[in-house]
Amino acid sequence: MKSYKKISKWLAMSLFVASSALFAQTPDQSTPPDALIKMVVTDVMTSVKSDPEIQKGNIPRIVDLVEKKIVPYTDMRRTTEMAMGPNWKKATPEQQAQLTSEFKNLLIRTYSGALSQLRDQTVQFKALRSAPDDQEVVVKTVVLGRGDPVPLDYRLEKTDKGWKVYDMNIMGVWLVEAYRNQFANQISQNGTEGLVKFLQDRNKQLASTK
């Protein structure tokens, strides 16, 4: 459990830290995947440092920040589909929409607390190794802070709306894999509707803590 919590914390912080030497920019459909990661994390880091409420742990303010500055550059439907595995195709379109929405909210609320802890963390960006016609790439970075350097990988796909993040690897564990067994167990015991309810209940529980 301690290891999982540590992974969760770093998964969260990995989205929000970047070198202070970078200037905030707004990505568009033509932005390369490595530049996208740099722009997004820099923009978010700037917002965190300039907002005392976020530093105090104001969850509604943090959720709003994530919704506006991070969610547009992610593909939560793809993330949810991968976490569901073969069970995704067994779900109805309505269930798929519910699962995507609830899983997104779960990730935001589970990891939002890490934002208030950001201070001096920085990120080293590795050179991107990819071909011009690649439809999926992995952007490698290293998070630097007071502890040991932590390697972090972002998996992105090329869509008609630009590059989107759909998975991350921290401490050797992909985000999707971290939830796949949990989702499968819930479906095995209670069906797809049971998983929907599980996510809804978990989100209500997290929302009530602040």
C-alpha positions as CSV (number, residue, x, y, z in Angstrom):
1,M,0.0,0.0,0.0
2,K,2.8,2.4,0.8
3,S,4.5,1.7,-2.5
4,Y,1.2,2.3,-4.4
5,K,0.7,5.6,-2.5
6,K,4.2,6.7,-3.4
7,I,3.5,5.9,-7.1
8,S,0.3,7.8,-7.0
9,K,2.0,10.9,-5.5
10,W,4.7,10.8,-8.2
11,L,2.2,10.2,-11.0
12,A,0.4,13.3,-9.9
13,M,3.5,15.5,-9.5
14,S,4.9,14.3,-12.8
15,L,2.1,16.2,-14.6
16,F,2.8,19.5,-12.9
17,V,6.5,20.1,-12.7
18,A,8.9,21.6,-15.3
19,S,12.1,23.6,-15.6
20,S,11.6,27.2,-14.5
21,A,13.7,28.3,-17.4
22,L,10.9,27.5,-19.8
23,F,8.2,30.0,-20.7
24,A,4.5,29.1,-20.7
25,Q,3.1,28.6,-24.1
26,T,-0.2,27.3,-25.6
27,P,0.0,24.1,-27.6
28,D,-1.9,23.6,-30.8
29,Q,-2.6,20.8,-33.2
30,S,0.8,21.1,-34.8
31,T,2.8,21.0,-31.5
32,P,5.3,18.1,-31.4
33,P,4.7,15.7,-28.5
34,D,7.9,16.6,-26.6
35,A,7.1,20.3,-26.9
36,L,3.6,19.6,-25.7
37,I,4.7,18.1,-22.5
38,K,7.1,21.0,-21.9
39,M,4.4,23.6,-22.5
40,V,1.7,22.0,-20.4
41,V,3.8,21.3,-17.3
42,T,5.3,24.8,-17.5
43,D,2.0,26.5,-17.7
44,V,0.6,24.5,-14.8
45,M,3.7,25.1,-12.7
46,T,3.4,28.8,-13.2
47,S,-0.2,28.7,-12.2
48,V,0.5,26.8,-9.1
49,K,3.3,29.1,-7.9
50,S,1.1,32.2,-8.5
51,D,-2.0,30.9,-6.7
52,P,-1.9,30.8,-2.9
53,E,-5.2,28.9,-2.7
54,I,-3.7,26.0,-4.6
55,Q,-0.7,26.0,-2.4
56,K,-3.0,25.8,0.6
57,G,-4.7,22.7,-0.9
58,N,-7.9,24.3,-2.2
59,I,-9.3,21.2,-4.0
60,P,-12.0,23.0,-6.1
61,R,-9.3,25.4,-7.4
62,I,-7.0,22.6,-8.2
63,V,-9.7,20.6,-10.0
64,D,-10.5,23.7,-12.0
65,L,-6.8,24.1,-13.0
66,V,-6.5,20.5,-14.1
67,E,-9.7,20.7,-16.1
68,K,-8.6,23.8,-18.0
69,K,-4.8,23.2,-18.4
70,I,-4.3,19.4,-18.4
71,V,-7.5,17.6,-19.5
72,P,-7.6,19.2,-23.0
73,Y,-4.2,17.5,-23.7
74,T,-5.2,14.0,-22.5
75,D,-7.3,11.2,-24.1
76,M,-9.2,9.9,-21.1
77,R,-11.4,7.7,-23.2
78,R,-8.3,5.8,-24.5
79,T,-6.9,5.6,-20.9
80,T,-10.2,4.2,-19.6
81,E,-10.5,1.8,-22.5
82,M,-7.0,0.4,-21.8
83,A,-7.6,0.1,-18.1
84,M,-10.8,-1.8,-18.9
85,G,-9.1,-4.2,-21.3
86,P,-11.5,-6.7,-23.0
87,N,-14.3,-5.6,-20.7
88,W,-14.5,-2.2,-22.6
89,K,-16.2,-3.7,-25.6
90,K,-18.7,-5.5,-23.4
91,A,-19.9,-2.1,-21.9
92,T,-22.7,-0.2,-23.5
93,P,-21.9,3.3,-25.0
94,E,-23.6,4.8,-22.0
95,Q,-21.5,2.8,-19.6
96,Q,-18.4,3.7,-21.5
97,A,-19.2,7.4,-21.2
98,Q,-19.9,7.0,-17.5
99,L,-16.7,5.1,-16.9
100,T,-14.6,7.6,-18.7
101,S,-16.1,10.5,-16.8
102,E,-15.8,8.9,-13.4
103,F,-12.3,7.6,-14.0
104,K,-11.2,11.1,-15.1
105,N,-12.7,12.6,-11.9
106,L,-11.1,9.9,-9.8
107,L,-7.6,10.6,-11.2
108,I,-8.0,14.3,-10.8
109,R,-9.2,14.0,-7.1
110,T,-6.7,11.2,-6.2
111,Y,-3.7,13.2,-7.4
112,S,-4.7,16.8,-6.9
113,G,-3.3,17.0,-3.4
114,A,0.2,16.7,-4.8
115,L,-0.2,20.1,-6.4
116,S,-0.2,21.9,-3.1
117,Q,3.2,20.3,-2.3
118,L,5.1,21.6,-5.3
119,R,8.0,23.9,-4.5
120,D,11.3,23.4,-6.2
121,Q,10.9,20.3,-8.4
122,T,12.2,20.5,-11.9
123,V,12.2,18.1,-14.9
124,Q,14.9,17.1,-17.3
125,F,13.5,16.3,-20.8
126,K,15.2,13.5,-22.8
127,A,15.7,13.8,-26.5
128,L,12.6,12.3,-28.3
129,R,13.4,9.3,-30.5
130,S,10.7,9.0,-33.1
131,A,10.0,8.9,-36.8
132,P,8.0,11.7,-38.6
133,D,5.2,9.2,-39.4
134,D,4.9,7.7,-35.9
135,Q,1.4,7.7,-34.5
136,E,2.4,6.9,-30.9
137,V,5.5,8.0,-29.0
138,V,7.0,7.9,-25.5
139,V,8.4,11.2,-24.1
140,K,11.0,10.4,-21.4
141,T,11.8,12.7,-18.6
142,V,13.4,12.7,-15.2
143,V,11.9,14.5,-12.2
144,L,14.4,16.2,-9.9
145,G,13.7,17.2,-6.3
146,R,15.0,16.7,-2.8
147,G,15.1,12.9,-3.2
148,D,16.5,10.6,-5.8
149,P,15.8,11.4,-9.5
150,V,12.7,9.7,-10.7
151,P,12.4,8.5,-14.3
152,L,9.0,9.3,-15.8
153,D,7.6,8.4,-19.3
154,Y,4.6,9.8,-21.0
155,R,2.9,7.8,-23.7
156,L,1.1,9.9,-26.4
157,E,-0.9,9.2,-29.5
158,K,-1.4,11.4,-32.6
159,T,-5.1,12.3,-33.1
160,D,-6.9,14.7,-35.5
161,K,-6.8,17.2,-32.7
162,G,-3.1,16.9,-32.0
163,W,-1.0,14.8,-29.7
164,K,-2.7,13.5,-26.5
165,V,-1.3,11.8,-23.4
166,Y,-3.0,8.6,-22.5
167,D,-0.6,6.8,-20.2
168,M,2.3,7.4,-17.9
169,N,5.1,5.3,-16.4
170,I,6.5,6.1,-13.0
171,M,8.7,3.9,-11.0
172,G,8.3,1.1,-13.5
173,V,4.5,1.1,-13.4
174,W,2.2,2.3,-16.1
175,L,-0.9,4.1,-14.9
176,V,-3.2,1.9,-16.9
177,E,-1.7,-1.3,-15.5
178,A,-2.0,0.0,-12.0
179,Y,-5.8,0.1,-12.4
180,R,-6.4,-2.8,-14.8
181,N,-6.6,-5.5,-12.2
182,Q,-8.7,-3.4,-9.8
183,F,-11.2,-2.8,-12.6
184,A,-11.3,-6.4,-13.7
185,N,-11.9,-7.6,-10.1
186,Q,-14.8,-5.1,-9.7
187,I,-16.4,-6.3,-13.0
188,S,-15.9,-9.9,-12.1
189,Q,-17.7,-9.5,-8.8
190,N,-20.3,-6.9,-9.6
191,G,-20.4,-6.4,-13.4
192,T,-19.8,-3.2,-15.3
193,E,-22.5,-1.3,-13.4
194,G,-20.7,-2.4,-10.3
195,L,-17.5,-0.7,-11.5
196,V,-19.5,2.4,-12.4
197,K,-20.9,2.5,-8.9
198,F,-17.5,1.8,-7.3
199,L,-16.0,4.8,-9.1
200,Q,-19.0,7.0,-8.2
201,D,-18.8,6.1,-4.6
202,R,-15.0,6.6,-4.5
203,N,-15.4,10.1,-6.1
204,K,-18.1,11.0,-3.5
205,Q,-15.8,9.9,-0.7
206,L,-12.9,11.9,-2.0
207,A,-15.1,15.0,-2.6
208,S,-16.3,14.9,1.0
209,T,-12.8,15.0,2.4
210,K,-12.5,18.7,1.5
